[in-house]
């Protein structure tokens, strides 16, 4: 079985976003409701969402503002972190 190609976008603003593999957003990621990522998520900018489910590593070069964060591996944020509820799973 082959791994899905990473999702790549310059900026993403929508109600919901999901990817079964890795995703790289080259700008801000502004999602009204849920972000669901089956791999790693790299955001070259700010990340704002109500809920973020990331099974891999979450990397944000700007600010992170979410109500609920479910992290599978690791969190790396260069800016401010504003999270009301966070669950980290995995072995890292």
C-alpha positions as CSV (number, residue, x, y, z in Angstrom):
1,X,0.0,0.0,0.0
2,X,1.4,3.4,-0.9
3,X,1.4,6.4,1.3
4,X,-0.8,9.3,0.1
5,X,1.0,12.4,-1.2
6,X,1.2,15.3,1.2
7,X,-1.4,18.0,0.9
8,X,0.2,21.4,0.0
9,X,-1.5,24.8,0.0
10,X,-0.3,28.4,0.2
11,X,-3.1,29.5,2.6
12,X,-6.3,27.7,3.7
13,X,-9.5,29.3,5.1
14,X,-12.6,27.1,5.2
15,X,-15.1,25.5,7.6
16,X,-13.4,22.1,7.8
17,X,-10.2,20.4,6.6
18,X,-9.2,16.8,6.6
19,X,-6.2,14.8,5.1
20,X,-5.3,11.2,5.5
21,X,-1.6,11.9,5.2
22,X,0.8,14.8,5.9
23,X,-0.2,18.4,5.2
24,X,1.9,21.5,4.7
25,X,0.2,24.9,4.6
26,X,2.6,27.7,3.4
27,X,0.7,30.4,5.2
28,X,-2.1,30.8,7.7
29,X,-4.6,28.0,8.4
30,X,-7.9,29.4,9.5
31,X,-10.6,26.7,10.1
32,X,-14.0,27.5,11.6
33,X,-14.6,23.9,12.9
34,X,-12.3,20.9,12.7
35,X,-8.9,20.1,11.3
36,X,-8.3,16.3,11.0
37,X,-4.8,15.1,9.9
38,X,-3.7,11.5,9.6
39,X,0.0,12.4,9.5
40,X,2.2,15.4,10.3
41,X,0.9,19.0,9.9
42,X,3.3,21.8,9.2
43,X,1.8,25.4,9.1
44,X,4.1,28.2,8.0
45,X,2.0,30.9,9.7
46,X,-0.8,31.0,12.3
47,X,-3.2,28.2,13.0
48,X,-6.7,29.0,14.3
49,X,-9.5,26.4,14.7
50,X,-12.1,25.1,17.1
51,X,-10.7,21.5,17.1
52,X,-7.5,20.0,15.8
53,X,-6.9,16.2,15.5
54,X,-3.3,15.5,14.4
55,X,-2.0,11.9,14.5
56,X,1.6,12.9,13.8
57,X,3.7,15.9,14.7
58,X,2.1,19.4,14.7
59,X,4.5,22.2,13.8
60,X,3.4,25.9,13.7
61,X,5.8,28.7,12.9
62,X,3.3,31.4,14.1
63,X,0.7,31.5,16.8
64,X,-1.6,28.5,17.7
65,X,-5.2,29.3,18.8
66,X,-7.5,26.4,19.2
67,X,-10.2,25.3,21.7
68,X,-9.4,21.6,21.7
69,X,-6.1,20.0,20.5
70,X,-5.7,16.2,20.2
71,X,-2.0,15.6,19.4
72,X,-0.6,12.2,18.4
73,X,3.2,12.7,18.5
74,X,4.6,16.1,19.3
75,X,3.8,19.9,19.3
76,X,6.3,22.5,18.1
77,X,5.1,26.1,18.1
78,X,7.3,29.2,17.5
79,X,4.6,31.7,18.6
80,X,2.0,32.1,21.3
81,X,0.0,29.0,22.3
82,X,-3.7,29.5,23.3
83,X,-5.3,26.1,23.9
84,X,-8.2,25.5,26.3
85,X,-8.1,21.7,26.2
86,X,-5.3,19.4,25.1
87,X,-4.8,15.6,24.9
88,X,-1.4,14.2,23.8
89,X,-1.2,10.5,22.9
90,X,1.6,8.4,21.4
91,X,5.0,7.4,22.6
92,X,7.1,10.5,21.8
